[in-house]
């Protein structure tokens, strides 16, 4: 058996992973594992801090989706105070959340996945990146950059800067939106609508070219969880949680996010630092569920905006149907981007968003605060326990990517079984295994991978554990 030395975890990084693929006696792929080898410790080093500092601290978790953590953290603070935020503050929070969804989804689709989709899974890896995409279709690449810039500009105008804004707070937000800032945001809307029309048309035009990936790269039944409002429509900021199964049947509905521990549990495995959440009543690992764009499009009655609803009906082929194909996370992501553009315009034309009462104030009234919102990658929970002085005693964060952990491992294994030929690895095989991970847009390779690459290792091992072949991207 080949000797292996593992540095576990590799520190001061965001985004390193490893995949192990195991081969049986008949030289076929038997199983695969998706290893997360990073540990950050945010839950521990926030202990002892005042709870009102938490939104600013939590924004530092991620440079791609800081707003998601700010909102969940601020909502946990609202619960500790026991107050309802002013209408202008809630609408600002919703607006920034849609800006967050737009810029994060634009990064995922245009920058990270479009090179695979438009240049081909087997294309030259030297050009299978945003620069190669720009050389092939400059207008499409530019539109993707501009669309992400729009989302970032919303965050900047509301919060003062694009990354890690000190803006959200228990009880509301810290800055009044001005008329000039609102008008600047509205000026981006026509271009954003046109970009989404082009992107959706282009994606749907290439679906037939990826029939094998749609059918065999992470196509399996699972539960789906997400937030809906009282009408069963898509809601990224507030509402109740719903579970549906792989055929669209509602398994549980009206679940209160602050009672998440009654229906969700977390398991761990020795080969990964990421936790494995599951639906408690079905046990582990049978309680696997998915969150994020595909889940939300599978479980809502409608998005609640006209253009996105038209695309959702087409996505479902004009009947209530659940799509289980991981590849279709991309299409669901595009639908959510279109929905975000529509909701941004709706919020900006609401005069209440300019009101100056943006923060409610109170003392500590509850020693537990749980905040929940829909991040780009799925449902996010922040759970704080505090003492009578408001100092944090314990923190539990249930991150969207971890809730997809079981599904990502299943997707990697299924993709490897179909596309990987044991003993003869090719770059295209590796890219397909990598691409199925990108469908989920996990928050583990956003800031450290080389352009067009993920720092990934794929190992083929025989039934005795011996190393058959190995391919690595540094």
Phi and psi in degrees as a GROMACS rama.xvg file:
@    title "Ramachandran Plot"
@    xaxis  label "Phi"
@    yaxis  label "Psi"
@TYPE xy
-64.8694  139.677  UNK-2
-77.7646  142.228  UNK-3
-129.565  136.218  UNK-4
-118.413  125.436  UNK-5
-121.208  129.195  UNK-6
-92.0101  114.585  UNK-7
-144.701  102.738  UNK-8
-95.3879  164.214  UNK-9
-82.7183  123.268  UNK-10
-91.4256  163.166  UNK-11
57.8122  41.6021  UNK-12
-137.074  161.937  UNK-13
-134.465  111.108  UNK-14
123.259  9.2706  UNK-15
-91.1822  139.284  UNK-16
-147.351  165.32  UNK-17
-141.664  145.124  UNK-18
-120.155  130.508  UNK-19
-112.193  130.962  UNK-20
-118.139  127.66  UNK-21
-108.187  136.615  UNK-22
-112.48  138.514  UNK-23
-90.3015  -174.116  UNK-24
-64.4653  -25.3124  UNK-25
-90.6093  14.7847  UNK-26
64.3106  35.5259  UNK-27
-119.438  153.683  UNK-28
-65.2912  123.128  UNK-29
-94.293  -43.847  UNK-30
-160.413  171.74  UNK-31
-150.873  154.648  UNK-32
-135.085  141.65  UNK-33
-107.332  106.593  UNK-34
-94.062  128.627  UNK-35
-104.352  120.46  UNK-36
-115.547  27.9332  UNK-37
-117.924  152.162  UNK-38
-142.157  132.297  UNK-39
-119.245  -36.3464  UNK-40
82.4915  20.4714  UNK-41
-57.9709  -37.6999  UNK-42
-61.5317  -30.3632  UNK-43
-86.5494  -44.6624  UNK-44
-81.6628  -0.0249168  UNK-45
-86.327  -10.0374  UNK-46
-63.086  135.178  UNK-47
93.0453  -7.33251  UNK-48
-87.7385  150.028  UNK-49
-62.6241  139.788  UNK-50
-62.9544  -27.2272  UNK-51
-72.8408  -11.2775  UNK-52
-83.9754  -12.8768  UNK-53
-61.5389  -42.7572  UNK-54
-56.5488  -42.108  UNK-55
-66.4036  -39.4236  UNK-56
-67.5937  -42.9226  UNK-57
-69.2841  -25.0131  UNK-58
-63.4363  -19.4425  UNK-59
-81.6546  -5.34702  UNK-60
-61.1903  -38.0255  UNK-61
-146.446  135.334  UNK-62
-83.7921  -12.8014  UNK-63
-91.2191  -42.5245  UNK-64
-128.041  53.3425  UNK-65
-63.3949  -32.0727  UNK-66
-61.7072  -38.0805  UNK-67
-58.8319  -43.1462  UNK-68
-73.0006  -35.6805  UNK-69
-59.3622  -46.9012  UNK-70
-66.6128  -47.6482  UNK-71
-62.1015  -38.0369  UNK-72
-68.4416  -45.5659  UNK-73
-62.1655  -37.91  UNK-74
-68.0387  -34.29  UNK-75
-63.7476  -39.0057  UNK-76
-64.9977  -38.4569  UNK-77
-56.0271  -42.3745  UNK-78
-66.9754  -36.4637  UNK-79
-66.1082  -39.6134  UNK-80
-73.2383  -27.1918  UNK-81
73.2117  37.3426  UNK-82
-128.266  163.939  UNK-83
-102.657  131.214  UNK-84
-72.9195  154.135  UNK-85
-61.5369  153.049  UNK-86
-55.7782  -41.7588  UNK-87
-62.9433  -37.6402  UNK-88
-67.3105  -43.2726  UNK-89
-62.0322  -41.152  UNK-90
-69.6466  -35.7706  UNK-91
-63.2991  -42.9429  UNK-92
-60.1511  -45.3033  UNK-93
-61.2185  -43.0701  UNK-94
-61.3699  -47.1071  UNK-95
-66.1293  -34.2337  UNK-96
-63.2088  -41.7619  UNK-97
-65.6801  -36.4779  UNK-98
-62.0941  -39.4078  UNK-99
-62.2505  -48.1345  UNK-100
-59.6354  -43.339  UNK-101
-63.2277  -48.8558  UNK-102
-71.2041  -35.9243  UNK-103
-70.6667  -45.0682  UNK-104
-63.5976  -37.0909  UNK-105
-63.4952  -41.6266  UNK-106
-59.8849  -47.409  UNK-107
-62.4062  -49.6278  UNK-108
-76.2445  -54.0208  UNK-109
-75.6843  -41.2509  UNK-110
-88.6504  -42.6809  UNK-111
-96.5511  -34.9782  UNK-112
-105.126  -31.5803  UNK-113
-58.1469  -34.8653  UNK-114
-56.7775  -40.2099  UNK-115
-64.5738  -43.5886  UNK-116
-73.5965  -38.2891  UNK-117
-99.6946  -27.0187  UNK-118
-97.1328  -21.9632  UNK-119
107.752  143.378  UNK-120
-63.2377  -28.7322  UNK-121
-100.867  9.41191  UNK-122
-69.6694  167.194  UNK-123
-60.875  121.169  UNK-124
-62.7501  -19.602  UNK-125
-68.2206  -26.3875  UNK-126
-115.266  -1.61901  UNK-127
-83.738  72.7045  UNK-128
-158.515  -176.662  UNK-129
-63.9838  -30.6189  UNK-130
-72.7267  -38.78  UNK-131
-65.8997  -37.2514  UNK-132
-64.2835  -41.5794  UNK-133
-63.9434  -35.4787  UNK-134
-66.7671  -31.8186  UNK-135
-83.5319  -40.8221  UNK-136
-144.754  86.1345  UNK-137
-62.3658  -40.4127  UNK-138
-64.679  -41.9451  UNK-139
-64.1566  -45.9758  UNK-140
-63.1797  -41.5812  UNK-141
-64.2754  -40.4812  UNK-142
-62.8227  -37.9014  UNK-143
-63.5073  -41.1738  UNK-144
-64.6879  -43.1427  UNK-145
-66.6965  -37.9568  UNK-146
-65.3924  -42.3132  UNK-147
-64.5633  -37.5499  UNK-148
-61.3812  -36.287  UNK-149
-61.0315  -48.6458  UNK-150
-60.6828  -42.0007  UNK-151
-66.5275  -34.9983  UNK-152
-66.7312  -36.3513  UNK-153
-59.5053  -46.4011  UNK-154
-61.8438  -42.6004  UNK-155
-66.0695  -44.2013  UNK-156
-67.0411  -36.1305  UNK-157
-79.0471  -42.892  UNK-158
-105.238  -5.79472  UNK-159
96.1475  -24.3982  UNK-160
-156.856  161.835  UNK-161
-78.235  -31.9907  UNK-162
-119.004  132.75  UNK-163
55.0936  49.8386  UNK-164
-69.0609  138.405  UNK-165
-90.6756  84.137  UNK-166
-133.124  -47.7866  UNK-167
-78.1942  150.725  UNK-168
-154.396  153.474  UNK-169
-54.8359  126.635  UNK-170
98.5212  -10.0515  UNK-171
157.095  -135.195  UNK-172
-133.565  174.596  UNK-173
-109.476  -0.695518  UNK-174
-141.208  135.188  UNK-175
-79.2258  136.585  UNK-176
-80.0649  131.208  UNK-177
-92.763  162.643  UNK-178
-62.4479  -40.814  UNK-179
-62.8135  -40.6649  UNK-180
-65.5988  -41.7364  UNK-181
-60.6664  -45.1503  UNK-182
-65.4488  -36.0268  UNK-183
-63.015  -43.7743  UNK-184
-61.9274  -42.9372  UNK-185
-60.7408  -30.436  UNK-186
-65.3095  -19.7334  UNK-187
-83.5293  -16.6261  UNK-188
-60.0852  -48.3915  UNK-189
-58.0475  -43.0229  UNK-190
-64.0273  -40.7442  UNK-191
-63.6873  -41.2268  UNK-192
-60.5266  -44.148  UNK-193
-64.865  -40.4696  UNK-194
-62.2659  -42.0217  UNK-195
-66.5364  -37.3422  UNK-196
-61.2605  -44.0543  UNK-197
-65.9545  -44.897  UNK-198
-64.9693  -43.8862  UNK-199
-64.9603  -43.063  UNK-200
-62.5639  -41.728  UNK-201
-66.9568  -43.157  UNK-202
-63.899  -45.654  UNK-203
-65.8291  -26.4707  UNK-204
-73.3788  -19.1125  UNK-205
-105.222  1.13496  UNK-206
-57.1389  -38.9891  UNK-207
-64.4101  -22.0878  UNK-208
-76.5473  -11.2963  UNK-209
-122.601  35.5661  UNK-210
-62.2499  -37.1691  UNK-211
-67.2404  -43.224  UNK-212
-67.1287  -39.5538  UNK-213
-62.0053  -40.993  UNK-214
-79.5601  -31.4059  UNK-215
-124.528  -6.15071  UNK-216
-101.694  83.8765  UNK-217
77.9177  42.5327  UNK-218
-106.722  100.455  UNK-219
-155.246  155.654  UNK-220
-74.9999  147.697  UNK-221
-161.946  172.64  UNK-222
-80.5788  161.537  UNK-223
-133.653  138.883  UNK-224
-129.291  142.856  UNK-225
-171.108  177.526  UNK-226
-97.4447  136.613  UNK-227
-130.402  155.298  UNK-228
-85.7015  -171.821  UNK-229
-65.6779  -19.9083  UNK-230
-94.7933  2.1925  UNK-231
81.316  15.8859  UNK-232
-92.4088  165.426  UNK-233
-63.4464  133.842  UNK-234
-147.684  118.786  UNK-235
-87.2393  -16.0677  UNK-236
-104.152  -41.3722  UNK-237
-154.044  159.236  UNK-238
146.125  -155.714  UNK-239
-117.01  158.252  UNK-240
-92.3797  144.36  UNK-241
-131.077  140.022  UNK-242
-112.72  134.313  UNK-243
-124.947  158.773  UNK-244
-94.5652  -173.279  UNK-245
-71.7734  -6.68554  UNK-246
-111.758  5.75707  UNK-247
92.2237  2.0145  UNK-248
-73.8134  135.201  UNK-249
-74.8307  117.464  UNK-250
-86.1532  -40.4062  UNK-251
-152.968  144.074  UNK-252
-144.38  156.86  UNK-253
68.1785  22.9866  UNK-254
-73.501  132.886  UNK-255
-80.7709  124.371  UNK-256
-56.3854  -34.4429  UNK-257
-72.9314  -3.3013  UNK-258
-109.228  26.7514  UNK-259
-56.8336  -30.2449  UNK-260
-71.365  -12.9789  UNK-261
-81.4986  -19.6146  UNK-262
-126.398  -6.9389  UNK-263
-119.201  142.996  UNK-264
-134.906  164.796  UNK-265
-127.442  128.728  UNK-266
-107.158  170.382  UNK-267
-138.256  154.89  UNK-268
-128.393  149.368  UNK-269
-69.4385  -17.1015  UNK-270
-98.716  9.79994  UNK-271
-150.033  141.931  UNK-272
-85.23  -9.42397  UNK-273
-86.3402  138.136  UNK-274
-74.5674  164.779  UNK-275
-122.004  83.5422  UNK-276
-65.3816  152.003  UNK-277
-152.619  160.802  UNK-278
-75.3795  116.243  UNK-279
-59.8669  -41.9544  UNK-280
-66.8988  -18.4441  UNK-281
-99.9004  -7.66426  UNK-282
78.5232  177.358  UNK-283
-110.26  131.867  UNK-284
-96.8234  8.73386  UNK-285
-61.5637  -24.5525  UNK-286
-83.5538  25.6499  UNK-287
-57.7238  134.892  UNK-288
-140.658  161.065  UNK-289
-117.808  148.448  UNK-290
-127.016  172.608  UNK-291
102.483  -163.584  UNK-292
-55.5599  -47.2064  UNK-293
-63.7995  -42.7497  UNK-294
-62.3623  -46.8005  UNK-295
-63.6598  -39.9207  UNK-296
-70.8989  -22.865  UNK-297
-80.0469  -27.7408  UNK-298
-108.344  -13.5875  UNK-299
-82.1257  153.365  UNK-300
-72.0814  -35.6395  UNK-301
-165.236  164.304  UNK-302
-79.2056  -29.519  UNK-303
94.3313  4.4962  UNK-304
-128.163  144.037  UNK-305
-65.0232  -46.599  UNK-306
-70.8868  -40.7042  UNK-307
-66.3463  -35.8131  UNK-308
-65.2479  -36.1159  UNK-309
-62.3512  -43.2438  UNK-310
-68.1893  -35.9088  UNK-311
-65.8185  -39.3345  UNK-312
-62.1649  -40.773  UNK-313
-67.0194  -39.9209  UNK-314
-57.4151  -38.3364  UNK-315
-89.4913  5.4687  UNK-316
58.0883  38.625  UNK-317
61.6496  29.337  UNK-318
-153.014  159.542  UNK-319
-69.7558  108.249  UNK-320
-147.932  143.117  UNK-321
-94.0857  134.899  UNK-322
-100.069  120.096  UNK-323
-98.2098  -1.82586  UNK-324
-79.6012  120.212  UNK-325
-58.1747  -33.2603  UNK-326
-56.2881  -29.6154  UNK-327
-81.8154  2.26874  UNK-328
-53.9892  -35.3262  UNK-329
-61.8755  -47.1026  UNK-330
-66.8478  -41.1702  UNK-331
-61.6169  -37.2565  UNK-332
-63.6951  -40.4437  UNK-333
-64.6866  -40.9857  UNK-334
-61.0304  -41.5941  UNK-335
-67.5905  -33.913  UNK-336
-64.7416  -43.089  UNK-337
-63.1703  -44.4582  UNK-338
-57.6463  -41.2259  UNK-339
-63.2907  -42.249  UNK-340
-60.2886  -43.512  UNK-341
-65.0591  -41.7795  UNK-342
-70.3834  -35.4611  UNK-343
-59.5471  -45.549  UNK-344
-63.6085  -41.5237  UNK-345
-62.1438  -44.6114  UNK-346
-68.0279  -38.942  UNK-347
-68.6428  -23.9897  UNK-348
-93.4859  6.4712  UNK-349
-90.8077  116.572  UNK-350
-62.1702  -23.0802  UNK-351
-62.2943  -23.951  UNK-352
-69.0233  -15.4033  UNK-353
-94.1524  -0.449651  UNK-354
-62.4551  152.642  UNK-355
-91.7202  -13.6083  UNK-356
-81.0942  100.303  UNK-357
-121.488  3.42961  UNK-358
-153.382  127.443  UNK-359
-92.6146  151.108  UNK-360
-128.706  144.38  UNK-361
-164.451  170.78  UNK-362
-90.1795  177.08  UNK-363
-63.7769  119.97  UNK-364
-115.93  -16.7177  UNK-365
-136.991  143.14  UNK-366
-91.8706  -1.20696  UNK-367
-127.489  135.083  UNK-368
-135.34  126.413  UNK-369
-124.454  122.957  UNK-370
-115.788  140.867  UNK-371
-138.25  137.465  UNK-372
-151.765  167.39  UNK-373
-93.2864  111.043  UNK-374
-81.758  166.162  UNK-375
-50.7228  -37.4053  UNK-376
-90.8404  -3.32598  UNK-377
139.42  -168.53  UNK-378
-69.6358  134.957  UNK-379
-125.1  132.318  UNK-380
-118.724  135.138  UNK-381
-120.602  125.108  UNK-382
-126.574  115.801  UNK-383
-119.355  139.424  UNK-384
-113.503  130.764  UNK-385
-127.015  164.255  UNK-386
-93.7223  -175.993  UNK-387
-63.6541  -21.4527  UNK-388
-91.2254  1.5908  UNK-389
82.9954  14.0829  UNK-390
-86.2779  137.153  UNK-391
-71.0544  125.816  UNK-392
-95.367  -38.0626  UNK-393
-154.203  154.707  UNK-394
-135.005  136.163  UNK-395
-130.672  125.116  UNK-396
-115.427  123.739  UNK-397
-109.619  103.384  UNK-398
-88.8303  146.629  UNK-399
-58.176  -45.3122  UNK-400
-59.2767  -38.8906  UNK-401
-66.3122  -31.2622  UNK-402
-69.6816  -19.7375  UNK-403
-93.6973  5.56413  UNK-404
-62.7167  -47.9011  UNK-405
-58.8179  -42.7411  UNK-406
-68.1437  -38.7128  UNK-407
-63.8266  -39.9352  UNK-408
-64.0324  -41.4089  UNK-409
-63.2916  -40.6511  UNK-410
-66.2294  -41.3699  UNK-411
-62.2896  -44.3595  UNK-412
-64.2147  -44.5585  UNK-413
-64.7886  -40.7554  UNK-414
-64.5502  -42.8111  UNK-415
-63.876  -41.1519  UNK-416
-59.5362  -38.1392  UNK-417
-86.675  -38.8055  UNK-418
-104.297  -19.3788  UNK-419
-93.5104  129.134  UNK-420
-100.751  107.991  UNK-421
-55.7753  137.764  UNK-422
84.3445  -9.1184  UNK-423
-144.22  80.5274  UNK-424
-81.9087  142.831  UNK-425
-129.229  161.174  UNK-426
-63.573  -36.2934  UNK-427
-64.2592  -37.234  UNK-428
-62.1356  -47.7222  UNK-429
-59.4435  -41.9522  UNK-430
-65.3227  -35.0763  UNK-431
-67.9936  -37.9214  UNK-432
-65.0492  -40.8479  UNK-433
-66.8693  -40.1024  UNK-434
-64.9875  -33.2898  UNK-435
-68.4437  -28.1065  UNK-436
-68.5949  -41.0402  UNK-437
-63.6068  -25.8307  UNK-438
-54.8871  -36.9818  UNK-439
-85.2723  -8.11518  UNK-440
48.1402  54.8439  UNK-441
-68.3967  149.289  UNK-442
-85.5937  61.8484  UNK-443
-143.343  4.807  UNK-444
-138.909  16.3714  UNK-445
-65.0376  -37.3971  UNK-446
-119.847  -2.38598  UNK-447
-123.589  -7.0514  UNK-448
-82.2015  153.017  UNK-449
-69.9644  160.696  UNK-450
-58.2258  122.853  UNK-451
78.6625  3.72839  UNK-452
-133.115  156.235  UNK-453
-118.564  136.543  UNK-454
-70.1645  86.7859  UNK-455
-125.503  144.834  UNK-456
-122.367  130.928  UNK-457
-117.573  126.039  UNK-458
-118.543  136.312  UNK-459
-103.302  125.115  UNK-460
-126.087  143.537  UNK-461
-78.8781  178.324  UNK-462
-62.0661  -24.7097  UNK-463
-91.6847  4.02571  UNK-464
91.7069  -1.47896  UNK-465
-70.6535  144.645  UNK-466
-76.9329  119.463  UNK-467
-92.3008  -45.2922  UNK-468
-158.05  158.452  UNK-469
-149.518  136.024  UNK-470
-135.03  132.374  UNK-471
-134.438  142.11  UNK-472
-114.215  124.523  UNK-473
